Each structure stands twice: as C-alpha cells, then as structure tokens.
C-alpha cells in the first residue's frame, strides 16, 4: 500500500514559477527512482524529469534549463521547481516512483498546472 500525494499546482502567468511536491507514504521505505510526468489535453503522457536515489537526473529537452528536480530520500519526497513557465507547459503533472528495478511504478493522482495570461 503506497500513496503518492502531489501538491503545488495552480494557475500562473507566462514567465512565472511553481514548485510541485510529491510525498510518498505507505509500506515502501525507499524508491530507487522518482519523477514527474505530465499530460496535456489530447496528448500522450510524457516524461518531464526523473531523479535517481543517488542524485542522477534526466530531463525532457523541452524543460531543460527551466525545471529542476530534486528529492529528499529520508522523506520519500520529490520536488519539481518550474521556472520561466510557458503556456505549452499547461498539463496535469503526475508524480511517479519505482521502489526497485523490475517492479511496477506507483503514480500520484495528478496536479493541474495552467500557464495563461
């Protein structure tokens, strides 16, 4: 039994910033990889950023230089700092976590991010 709870979404103007948080709770004590995905209306869900337990990160080309992913391993919490937001960043953002290699991922419920004037 694992729950991932996202927070921090909202409405922001182009060029603004938001910080998303995702806290994992339940039976899993740690996760090897945590990350963020997003899904815009009428589009496929896509990877935004992932971070390994040891700190390695990977970003989608569209967000490099603007978004920063980080985590607190002791709290099983992952963050996504989003700067210089663009209208095309508008989507539902989902937290993702994998406990061990070869296991299925856990998903959060999603948090809406809307970038609009």
N, C-alpha and C positions, 0 to 999 in steps of 0.2 A: 504494500500500500504506500504509494508515493503521490504527493501533491506538489505541483509547481504553480506558484501564485505570482502573476505579473502585476506590476503597478507602474505608474508614471506616465501613461499615455494621456493624450489630450489634444487640444486644438492650439496650433502655434502658427505664427506668420512666417512666410518665407524668410530664411536667414536666421531664424530663431533656433533655440536649443531645447532639448528634452533629455531627461535621464530616466531610462527604464530600469526597473529592478525585478528580479525573479528570485524568490526564496523557495527552496525545496524542503519538504518535510516528509516524515514517514519512516519507513523501515530501512531505507538505504542510507548508509553513513557517509558515502562519498561518491563522486562521479568523476570518471576519467575525462569526459568532455562535456562541456556545457556550451550553449549557443543560442543564437536568435535567428529566427526565420520570419518572413513576412509574406503576406498575401494581399494583393490589391484586388479590387473588384474585377471580375472577368479575367484574372490572371492566375497562373500557377504559383503555388507557394515556392519561395526561393530562399536560399541561404543568405543571410546577411553577414554574420560573423560567428566564429567559433573560437573557443579557448580551451586548451588542454589543461589538465590539473597542474602541470609543471610551468604553465605560462605561455606556451606557444600559441600564437593567434593566426587566424586566417580571415580575410575579408573579401566580400564581393567587390569587384572592380568599381562598381557604381558608388560605393560608400567609402572607399579608401581615402584617407586624409581628412575625412569629416566625422566618422564614427570611431569610437574606441570601446572595445570590450574589455572587461576586467572581471575578476571574481575574488571572493573570499572563501577559501576552501573550508575553513573551520565552520562557517555558517551555511555552506552549500548555497551560496548566493552568487548570482551573476548579474552584471550591470551592462548597460549599453548607453554610453554617452553619445548623443547625437547632436552635432553642431552643423551650422550652415544648412539647415534643412530646406529641402526643395519640395515643390508640390508633388513630384513623382515619388517622394518618399511616403506619401499617404498610403497606408495599409493597416491591416491588423498584424501586430507583431506577436509572435509566439515564442515562448521560452522552450528550450529543448535540453534534455540531459540524458547522458548514457552512463550507466554505472560501471559496466565492464565491457571489454571487447567481446563482440559476438552476441550481445544482448540487445533487446529492443529498446528504443528510446522512449522516454517519458515526455509528455507535452503539457504545456500550460493551456489555459483557456483562451488566451489572447488578450491583447490590449490595443485599443484603437489609437492610431496616430494620424492626425489630419493636419496637413500643411496647406494653409489657404489664407489669402488676404482678407 
